[in-house]
Amino acid sequence: MPDAEQHAIAALIHGRYHVDPRAGEGAPLLVGCHGYGENAARHLAELRRIPGAEDWLLCAVEGLHRFYNSRTQEVVGSWMTREGREQAVVDNLRYVIGVLAEVRRRYRPAPTLVFAGFSQGVAMAYRAAAACGWPCAGLLALAGDVPPDVASRPGVALPPVLLGRGTEDAWYDDGKMTRDLEVLARLGVAVETCVFDGGHVWSDEYRAAAGRFLRRLAGRAPISSS
Protein backbone atom coordinates (compact mmCIF):
# COMPACT_ATOMS: atom_id res chain seq x y z
CA MET A 1 0.00 0.00 0.00
CA PRO A 2 1.45 3.44 -0.93
CA ASP A 3 2.22 5.96 1.79
CA ALA A 4 -0.56 8.42 2.57
CA GLU A 5 -0.12 11.93 1.21
CA GLN A 6 -0.47 14.86 3.58
CA HIS A 7 -1.45 18.36 2.53
CA ALA A 8 -2.20 21.65 4.31
CA ILE A 9 -4.98 24.07 3.42
CA ALA A 10 -5.82 27.49 4.85
CA ALA A 11 -9.04 27.68 6.89
CA LEU A 12 -10.97 30.65 8.25
CA ILE A 13 -11.70 30.27 11.96
CA HIS A 14 -12.76 32.70 14.66
CA GLY A 15 -10.63 33.69 17.61
CA ARG A 16 -11.55 35.79 20.60
CA TYR A 17 -9.95 38.38 22.81
CA HIS A 18 -10.88 40.02 26.10
CA VAL A 19 -10.57 43.75 26.74
CA ASP A 20 -10.65 45.81 29.92
CA PRO A 21 -11.60 49.26 28.55
CA ARG A 22 -11.83 51.14 31.83
CA ALA A 23 -8.76 53.31 31.19
CA GLY A 24 -10.69 54.98 28.39
CA GLU A 25 -9.83 56.42 25.02
CA GLY A 26 -6.24 57.61 24.67
CA ALA A 27 -4.77 55.16 27.18
CA PRO A 28 -1.63 53.19 26.26
CA LEU A 29 -2.29 49.63 25.07
CA LEU A 30 -1.03 46.43 26.73
CA VAL A 31 -1.69 43.25 24.70
CA GLY A 32 -1.06 39.87 26.31
CA CYS A 33 -0.67 36.28 25.10
CA HIS A 34 -1.44 33.50 27.60
CA GLY A 35 0.43 30.29 28.31
CA TYR A 36 -0.36 26.73 27.25
CA GLY A 37 -3.54 25.41 28.85
CA GLU A 38 -4.75 28.88 29.82
CA ASN A 39 -7.22 31.29 28.25
CA ALA A 40 -7.77 34.99 27.67
CA ALA A 41 -9.90 35.46 30.78
CA ARG A 42 -7.20 34.07 33.03
CA HIS A 43 -4.49 36.12 31.32
CA LEU A 44 -6.49 39.32 31.57
CA ALA A 45 -6.88 38.70 35.30
CA GLU A 46 -3.08 38.49 35.60
CA LEU A 47 -2.56 41.68 33.60
CA ARG A 48 -5.01 43.49 35.89
CA ARG A 49 -2.83 42.60 38.90
CA ILE A 50 0.14 44.58 37.56
CA PRO A 51 0.49 47.80 39.58
CA GLY A 52 -0.75 50.71 37.49
CA ALA A 53 -2.55 48.46 34.99
CA GLU A 54 -5.71 50.49 35.51
CA ASP A 55 -4.07 53.27 33.47
CA TRP A 56 -3.71 50.98 30.43
CA LEU A 57 -6.17 49.59 27.91
CA LEU A 58 -5.74 45.86 28.53
CA CYS A 59 -6.24 43.21 25.88
CA ALA A 60 -5.72 39.45 26.24
CA VAL A 61 -5.69 37.41 23.04
CA GLU A 62 -6.80 33.78 23.18
CA GLY A 63 -4.92 31.04 21.34
CA LEU A 64 -6.82 29.63 18.38
CA HIS A 65 -6.43 25.99 19.40
CA ARG A 66 -8.94 25.34 22.20
CA PHE A 67 -9.42 22.19 24.22
CA TYR A 68 -10.80 21.02 27.55
CA ASN A 69 -8.69 20.88 30.67
CA SER A 70 -9.06 17.19 31.47
CA ARG A 71 -9.22 17.82 35.21
CA THR A 72 -11.51 20.87 35.43
CA GLN A 73 -13.25 20.79 32.02
CA GLU A 74 -12.39 24.48 31.63
CA VAL A 75 -12.01 25.52 28.00
CA VAL A 76 -8.38 26.51 27.54
CA GLY A 77 -6.08 26.98 24.59
CA SER A 78 -2.65 26.84 23.05
CA TRP A 79 -0.84 28.66 20.27
CA MET A 80 0.63 25.71 18.40
CA THR A 81 2.22 22.27 18.58
CA ARG A 82 5.40 20.98 16.99
CA GLU A 83 3.36 19.83 13.96
CA GLY A 84 2.51 22.45 11.36
CA ARG A 85 4.60 24.98 13.24
CA GLU A 86 5.49 27.15 10.24
CA GLN A 87 1.86 27.52 9.19
CA ALA A 88 0.79 28.19 12.79
CA VAL A 89 3.32 31.01 13.13
CA VAL A 90 1.84 32.71 10.06
CA ASP A 91 -1.75 32.10 11.18
CA ASN A 92 -1.15 33.37 14.71
CA LEU A 93 0.67 36.50 13.62
CA ARG A 94 -2.07 37.37 11.14
CA TYR A 95 -4.63 36.78 13.90
CA VAL A 96 -2.90 39.01 16.47
CA ILE A 97 -2.45 41.77 13.88
CA GLY A 98 -6.19 41.54 13.18
CA VAL A 99 -6.97 41.86 16.88
CA LEU A 100 -4.71 44.91 17.14
CA ALA A 101 -6.40 46.59 14.20
CA GLU A 102 -9.86 46.00 15.67
CA VAL A 103 -8.87 47.13 19.16
CA ARG A 104 -7.40 50.33 17.75
CA ARG A 105 -10.56 50.97 15.75
CA ARG A 106 -12.94 50.24 18.63
CA TYR A 107 -11.12 51.81 21.58
CA ARG A 108 -8.77 54.43 20.08
CA PRO A 109 -5.79 53.92 22.42
CA ALA A 110 -2.66 56.06 22.53
CA PRO A 111 0.22 55.10 20.20
CA THR A 112 2.13 53.44 23.07
CA LEU A 113 1.92 49.67 22.54
CA VAL A 114 3.39 46.97 24.79
CA PHE A 115 3.13 43.19 24.40
CA ALA A 116 3.14 40.72 27.27
CA GLY A 117 3.57 36.97 27.22
CA PHE A 118 3.58 34.17 29.75
CA SER A 119 5.09 30.74 29.08
CA GLN A 120 4.08 29.59 25.57
CA GLY A 121 2.63 33.04 24.93
CA VAL A 122 6.07 34.67 25.24
CA ALA A 123 7.10 33.43 21.80
CA MET A 124 3.94 34.91 20.33
CA ALA A 125 4.59 38.22 22.08
CA TYR A 126 8.10 38.37 20.61
CA ARG A 127 6.73 37.61 17.14
CA ALA A 128 4.06 40.27 17.42
CA ALA A 129 6.49 42.88 18.73
CA ALA A 130 8.83 42.17 15.83
CA ALA A 131 6.31 42.05 13.02
CA CYS A 132 2.92 43.53 13.92
CA GLY A 133 3.44 46.64 11.81
CA TRP A 134 2.93 49.14 14.64
CA PRO A 135 5.75 50.70 16.69
CA CYS A 136 6.15 48.70 19.89
CA ALA A 137 7.45 50.37 23.04
CA GLY A 138 8.19 47.32 25.17
CA LEU A 139 7.73 43.64 25.89
CA LEU A 140 6.98 41.75 29.12
CA ALA A 141 8.43 38.22 28.76
CA LEU A 142 7.76 35.89 31.69
CA ALA A 143 8.81 32.22 31.75
CA GLY A 144 9.24 31.74 28.02
CA ASP A 145 11.98 31.99 25.44
CA VAL A 146 12.81 33.92 22.28
CA PRO A 147 11.56 31.81 19.36
CA PRO A 148 14.17 30.81 16.78
CA ASP A 149 12.23 32.40 13.92
CA VAL A 150 12.61 35.78 15.64
CA ALA A 151 16.18 35.25 16.84
CA SER A 152 17.36 34.40 13.31
CA ARG A 153 15.30 36.95 11.40
CA PRO A 154 17.60 39.33 9.47
CA GLY A 155 17.36 42.91 10.68
CA VAL A 156 14.80 42.15 13.37
CA ALA A 157 14.08 45.07 15.70
CA LEU A 158 12.75 44.42 19.19
CA PRO A 159 11.74 46.91 21.89
CA PRO A 160 13.08 46.94 25.45
CA VAL A 161 12.27 43.69 27.27
CA LEU A 162 11.52 42.85 30.90
CA LEU A 163 12.64 39.22 31.11
CA GLY A 164 11.53 37.16 34.10
CA ARG A 165 11.72 33.66 35.55
CA GLY A 166 11.31 31.85 38.86
CA THR A 167 14.30 30.15 40.47
CA GLU A 168 12.35 26.87 40.68
CA ASP A 169 11.07 26.99 37.10
CA ALA A 170 12.11 23.68 35.54
CA TRP A 171 10.74 24.58 32.11
CA TYR A 172 12.24 28.05 31.61
CA ASP A 173 15.42 27.37 33.52
CA ASP A 174 18.58 29.40 34.07
CA GLY A 175 20.21 27.96 30.96
CA LYS A 176 17.35 29.09 28.72
CA MET A 177 17.32 32.55 30.25
CA THR A 178 21.08 32.86 29.77
CA ARG A 179 20.74 31.89 26.11
CA ASP A 180 17.96 34.43 25.65
CA LEU A 181 20.09 37.16 27.21
CA GLU A 182 22.85 36.30 24.74
CA VAL A 183 20.40 36.41 21.82
CA LEU A 184 18.91 39.72 22.90
CA ALA A 185 22.35 41.24 23.45
CA ARG A 186 23.36 40.17 19.93
CA LEU A 187 20.22 41.86 18.59
CA GLY A 188 21.00 45.05 20.50
CA VAL A 189 17.90 44.86 22.69
CA ALA A 190 17.74 46.70 26.03
CA VAL A 191 16.89 44.11 28.68
CA GLU A 192 15.89 44.26 32.33
CA THR A 193 15.69 41.03 34.31
CA CYS A 194 13.59 39.86 37.24
CA VAL A 195 14.53 36.55 38.85
CA PHE A 196 12.29 35.66 41.78
CA ASP A 197 11.80 32.84 44.26
CA GLY A 198 9.15 30.58 42.76
CA GLY A 199 8.25 28.36 39.86
CA HIS A 200 6.55 28.65 36.48
CA VAL A 201 4.14 31.36 37.65
CA TRP A 202 3.40 35.06 37.81
CA SER A 203 4.79 36.50 41.04
CA ASP A 204 4.26 39.71 42.97
CA GLU A 205 7.93 40.55 42.41
CA TYR A 206 7.58 40.29 38.64
CA ARG A 207 4.31 42.24 38.72
CA ALA A 208 6.01 45.04 40.64
CA ALA A 209 8.87 45.12 38.12
CA ALA A 210 6.34 45.13 35.29
CA GLY A 211 4.52 48.05 36.87
CA ARG A 212 7.73 50.08 37.04
CA PHE A 213 8.61 49.09 33.47
CA LEU A 214 5.18 50.18 32.18
CA ARG A 215 5.32 53.50 34.03
CA ARG A 216 8.59 54.34 32.32
CA LEU A 217 7.22 53.33 28.94
CA ALA A 218 4.23 55.57 29.51
CA GLY A 219 6.67 58.49 29.65
CA ARG A 220 7.24 59.03 33.36
CA ALA A 221 10.96 58.08 33.26
CA PRO A 222 13.53 56.88 30.71
CA ILE A 223 14.16 53.20 29.98
CA SER A 224 17.53 51.81 31.06
CA SER A 225 19.05 48.42 30.25
CA SER A 226 20.53 46.07 32.85
C-alpha positions as CSV (number, residue, x, y, z in Angstrom):
1,M,0.0,0.0,0.0
2,P,1.5,3.4,-0.9
3,D,2.2,6.0,1.8
4,A,-0.6,8.4,2.6
5,E,-0.1,11.9,1.2
6,Q,-0.5,14.9,3.6
7,H,-1.4,18.4,2.5
8,A,-2.2,21.6,4.3
9,I,-5.0,24.1,3.4
10,A,-5.8,27.5,4.8
11,A,-9.0,27.7,6.9
12,L,-11.0,30.7,8.3
13,I,-11.7,30.3,12.0
14,H,-12.8,32.7,14.7
15,G,-10.6,33.7,17.6
16,R,-11.5,35.8,20.6
17,Y,-10.0,38.4,22.8
18,H,-10.9,40.0,26.1
19,V,-10.6,43.8,26.7
20,D,-10.6,45.8,29.9
21,P,-11.6,49.3,28.6
22,R,-11.8,51.1,31.8
23,A,-8.8,53.3,31.2
24,G,-10.7,55.0,28.4
25,E,-9.8,56.4,25.0
26,G,-6.2,57.6,24.7
27,A,-4.8,55.2,27.2
28,P,-1.6,53.2,26.3
29,L,-2.3,49.6,25.1
30,L,-1.0,46.4,26.7
31,V,-1.7,43.3,24.7
32,G,-1.1,39.9,26.3
33,C,-0.7,36.3,25.1
34,H,-1.4,33.5,27.6
35,G,0.4,30.3,28.3
36,Y,-0.4,26.7,27.3
37,G,-3.5,25.4,28.9
38,E,-4.7,28.9,29.8
39,N,-7.2,31.3,28.2
40,A,-7.8,35.0,27.7
41,A,-9.9,35.5,30.8
42,R,-7.2,34.1,33.0
43,H,-4.5,36.1,31.3
44,L,-6.5,39.3,31.6
45,A,-6.9,38.7,35.3
46,E,-3.1,38.5,35.6
47,L,-2.6,41.7,33.6
48,R,-5.0,43.5,35.9
49,R,-2.8,42.6,38.9
50,I,0.1,44.6,37.6
51,P,0.5,47.8,39.6
52,G,-0.7,50.7,37.5
53,A,-2.5,48.5,35.0
54,E,-5.7,50.5,35.5
55,D,-4.1,53.3,33.5
56,W,-3.7,51.0,30.4
57,L,-6.2,49.6,27.9
58,L,-5.7,45.9,28.5
59,C,-6.2,43.2,25.9
60,A,-5.7,39.5,26.2
61,V,-5.7,37.4,23.0
62,E,-6.8,33.8,23.2
63,G,-4.9,31.0,21.3
64,L,-6.8,29.6,18.4
65,H,-6.4,26.0,19.4
66,R,-8.9,25.3,22.2
67,F,-9.4,22.2,24.2
68,Y,-10.8,21.0,27.6
69,N,-8.7,20.9,30.7
70,S,-9.1,17.2,31.5
71,R,-9.2,17.8,35.2
72,T,-11.5,20.9,35.4
73,Q,-13.2,20.8,32.0
74,E,-12.4,24.5,31.6
75,V,-12.0,25.5,28.0
76,V,-8.4,26.5,27.5
77,G,-6.1,27.0,24.6
78,S,-2.6,26.8,23.1
79,W,-0.8,28.7,20.3
80,M,0.6,25.7,18.4
81,T,2.2,22.3,18.6
82,R,5.4,21.0,17.0
83,E,3.4,19.8,14.0
84,G,2.5,22.5,11.4
85,R,4.6,25.0,13.2
86,E,5.5,27.1,10.2
87,Q,1.9,27.5,9.2
88,A,0.8,28.2,12.8
89,V,3.3,31.0,13.1
90,V,1.8,32.7,10.1
91,D,-1.8,32.1,11.2
92,N,-1.2,33.4,14.7
93,L,0.7,36.5,13.6
94,R,-2.1,37.4,11.1
95,Y,-4.6,36.8,13.9
96,V,-2.9,39.0,16.5
97,I,-2.5,41.8,13.9
98,G,-6.2,41.5,13.2
99,V,-7.0,41.9,16.9
100,L,-4.7,44.9,17.1
101,A,-6.4,46.6,14.2
102,E,-9.9,46.0,15.7
103,V,-8.9,47.1,19.2
104,R,-7.4,50.3,17.8
105,R,-10.6,51.0,15.8
106,R,-12.9,50.2,18.6
107,Y,-11.1,51.8,21.6
108,R,-8.8,54.4,20.1
109,P,-5.8,53.9,22.4
110,A,-2.7,56.1,22.5
111,P,0.2,55.1,20.2
112,T,2.1,53.4,23.1
113,L,1.9,49.7,22.5
114,V,3.4,47.0,24.8
115,F,3.1,43.2,24.4
116,A,3.1,40.7,27.3
117,G,3.6,37.0,27.2
118,F,3.6,34.2,29.8
119,S,5.1,30.7,29.1
120,Q,4.1,29.6,25.6
121,G,2.6,33.0,24.9
122,V,6.1,34.7,25.2
123,A,7.1,33.4,21.8
124,M,3.9,34.9,20.3
125,A,4.6,38.2,22.1
126,Y,8.1,38.4,20.6
127,R,6.7,37.6,17.1
128,A,4.1,40.3,17.4
129,A,6.5,42.9,18.7
130,A,8.8,42.2,15.8
131,A,6.3,42.1,13.0
132,C,2.9,43.5,13.9
133,G,3.4,46.6,11.8
134,W,2.9,49.1,14.6
135,P,5.7,50.7,16.7
136,C,6.2,48.7,19.9
137,A,7.5,50.4,23.0
138,G,8.2,47.3,25.2
139,L,7.7,43.6,25.9
140,L,7.0,41.7,29.1
141,A,8.4,38.2,28.8
142,L,7.8,35.9,31.7
143,A,8.8,32.2,31.7
144,G,9.2,31.7,28.0
145,D,12.0,32.0,25.4
146,V,12.8,33.9,22.3
147,P,11.6,31.8,19.4
148,P,14.2,30.8,16.8
149,D,12.2,32.4,13.9
150,V,12.6,35.8,15.6
151,A,16.2,35.2,16.8
152,S,17.4,34.4,13.3
153,R,15.3,37.0,11.4
154,P,17.6,39.3,9.5
155,G,17.4,42.9,10.7
156,V,14.8,42.2,13.4
157,A,14.1,45.1,15.7
158,L,12.7,44.4,19.2
159,P,11.7,46.9,21.9
160,P,13.1,46.9,25.5
161,V,12.3,43.7,27.3
162,L,11.5,42.9,30.9
163,L,12.6,39.2,31.1
164,G,11.5,37.2,34.1
165,R,11.7,33.7,35.5
166,G,11.3,31.9,38.9
167,T,14.3,30.2,40.5
168,E,12.4,26.9,40.7
169,D,11.1,27.0,37.1
170,A,12.1,23.7,35.5
171,W,10.7,24.6,32.1
172,Y,12.2,28.0,31.6
173,D,15.4,27.4,33.5
174,D,18.6,29.4,34.1
175,G,20.2,28.0,31.0
176,K,17.3,29.1,28.7
177,M,17.3,32.5,30.3
178,T,21.1,32.9,29.8
179,R,20.7,31.9,26.1
180,D,18.0,34.4,25.7
181,L,20.1,37.2,27.2
182,E,22.9,36.3,24.7
183,V,20.4,36.4,21.8
184,L,18.9,39.7,22.9
185,A,22.4,41.2,23.4
186,R,23.4,40.2,19.9
187,L,20.2,41.9,18.6
188,G,21.0,45.1,20.5
189,V,17.9,44.9,22.7
190,A,17.7,46.7,26.0
191,V,16.9,44.1,28.7
192,E,15.9,44.3,32.3
193,T,15.7,41.0,34.3
194,C,13.6,39.9,37.2
195,V,14.5,36.6,38.9
196,F,12.3,35.7,41.8
197,D,11.8,32.8,44.3
198,G,9.2,30.6,42.8
199,G,8.2,28.4,39.9
200,H,6.5,28.7,36.5
201,V,4.1,31.4,37.6
202,W,3.4,35.1,37.8
203,S,4.8,36.5,41.0
204,D,4.3,39.7,43.0
205,E,7.9,40.6,42.4
206,Y,7.6,40.3,38.6
207,R,4.3,42.2,38.7
208,A,6.0,45.0,40.6
209,A,8.9,45.1,38.1
210,A,6.3,45.1,35.3
211,G,4.5,48.0,36.9
212,R,7.7,50.1,37.0
213,F,8.6,49.1,33.5
214,L,5.2,50.2,32.2
215,R,5.3,53.5,34.0
216,R,8.6,54.3,32.3
217,L,7.2,53.3,28.9
218,A,4.2,55.6,29.5
219,G,6.7,58.5,29.6
220,R,7.2,59.0,33.4
221,A,11.0,58.1,33.3
222,P,13.5,56.9,30.7
223,I,14.2,53.2,30.0
224,S,17.5,51.8,31.1
225,S,19.1,48.4,30.3
226,S,20.5,46.1,32.8
